C-alpha cells in the first residue's frame, strides 16, 4: 500500500513542480499538487507504521485535494472554448483531480480487500501456506 502512496505522491510532486516552472515561478498556487503529493508521501511513512491509519489519512488528503481542485476542473469547458483566464491552473488541477480519483479508488479497493481478509481468517491461512 505504501507503494501506491509514494507513486502517486511523486507523480503529484512532479506535476506541481512542472506547473510552477510553466508559470515561470510566479504563482505558489501552481505548487498545490506538489504539496498534496508530499502529504501522500508522509501518509506512506505513516502507513509503514500502521496500514489503516496511513490509508485513512491518504483518503483525507485525496478528498481535500479533490475539493480544492474541483473548482478549476469545472472550468474545463471554458478552457476548450478559450475563455479561461488561467489555462495552466485548469490543466494542472484537472491532472491532479484525475490522479487523486485514481489514488482514492486504489486505496478504497485495498481497504475493501483487507477488510474481507480479516473477516475470513481461515481463507487467509490457506492462501499463506
C-alpha positions in Angstrom: 0.0 0.0 0.0 2.8 2.4 0.7 3.9 2.0 -2.9 0.6 3.5 -4.0 1.0 6.4 -1.7 4.6 7.0 -2.8 3.9 6.6 -6.5 1.0 9.0 -6.6 2.8 11.3 -4.3 5.9 11.5 -6.6 3.7 12.0 -9.7 1.8 14.8 -8.0 5.1 16.4 -6.9 6.3 16.3 -10.5 3.0 17.8 -11.8 3.2 20.6 -9.2 6.8 21.3 -9.9 6.2 21.3 -13.7 3.2 23.7 -13.3 5.3 26.0 -11.1 8.0 26.1 -13.8 5.5 26.6 -16.6 4.0 29.6 -14.8 7.6 31.0 -14.7 7.7 30.6 -10.9 5.2 33.4 -10.5 2.4 31.6 -8.5 2.8 29.4 -5.5 -0.7 28.0 -6.1 0.8 26.1 -9.0 2.6 24.0 -6.3 -0.6 22.8 -4.7 -0.4 19.3 -6.4 3.2 19.1 -5.1 2.0 19.8 -1.6 -0.7 17.1 -2.0 2.0 14.7 -3.3 4.2 15.5 -0.3 1.3 14.8 2.0 0.8 11.4 0.3 4.4 10.5 0.8 4.0 11.4 4.5 0.9 9.1 4.6 3.1 6.4 3.1 5.5 6.8 6.0 2.6 6.6 8.5 1.3 3.6 6.6 4.5 1.8 7.2 3.8 2.0 10.9 0.1 1.4 10.8 -1.5 0.4 7.5 -5.1 1.5 8.2 -4.2 4.9 9.6 -1.9 5.6 6.6 -4.7 4.7 4.2 -7.3 6.8 6.0 -5.0 9.8 6.1 -4.3 9.3 2.4 -8.0 9.3 1.7 -8.5 12.5 3.7 -5.7 14.2 1.7 -7.3 12.9 -1.5 -10.8 14.3 -0.5 -9.3 17.7 0.4 -7.4 17.7 -2.8 -10.4 16.8 -4.9 -12.4 19.5 -3.2 -9.7 22.1 -3.9 -9.0 21.1 -7.5 -12.7 20.7 -8.4 -13.2 24.5 -8.7 -10.7 24.7 -11.6 -11.8 21.4 -13.2 -15.3 22.9 -13.6 -13.8 25.5 -15.9 -12.6 22.7 -18.3 -15.3 23.6 -20.8 -14.2 27.2 -20.8 -10.6 26.1 -21.4 -11.7 24.4 -24.7 -13.6 27.4 -25.8 -10.7 29.7 -25.0 -12.5 31.8 -22.4 -10.4 30.9 -19.3 -8.1 33.4 -17.6 -5.6 30.8 -16.3 -5.4 27.8 -18.6 -2.3 26.4 -16.7 -4.3 26.2 -13.5 -7.2 24.4 -15.1 -4.9 21.9 -16.8 -2.9 21.3 -13.6 -6.0 21.0 -11.5 -7.5 18.5 -13.9 -4.4 16.3 -13.9 -4.3 16.4 -10.1 -8.0 15.7 -9.9 -7.8 12.6 -12.1 -4.7 11.4 -10.2 -6.5 11.8 -6.9 -9.6 10.0 -8.1 -7.4 7.1 -9.3 -5.5 7.2 -6.0 -8.7 7.1 -3.9 -10.0 4.2 -6.0 -6.8 2.2 -5.3 -6.9 2.9 -1.6 -10.6 2.1 -1.2 -10.1 -1.1 -3.2 -7.1 -2.1 -1.0 -9.1 -1.3 2.2 -12.0 -3.5 1.0 -9.7 -6.4 0.2 -8.0 -6.0 3.6 -11.4 -6.0 5.4 -12.5 -9.1 3.5 -9.3 -10.9 4.5 -9.8 -10.0 8.1 -13.4 -11.2 8.1 -12.4 -14.7 6.8 -9.1 -15.6 8.6 -9.5 -19.3 7.6 -9.3 -18.4 3.9 -6.3 -16.1 4.6 -4.5 -19.0 6.4 -5.0 -21.2 3.3 -3.6 -18.6 1.0 -0.4 -18.0 3.0 0.6 -21.7 3.3 
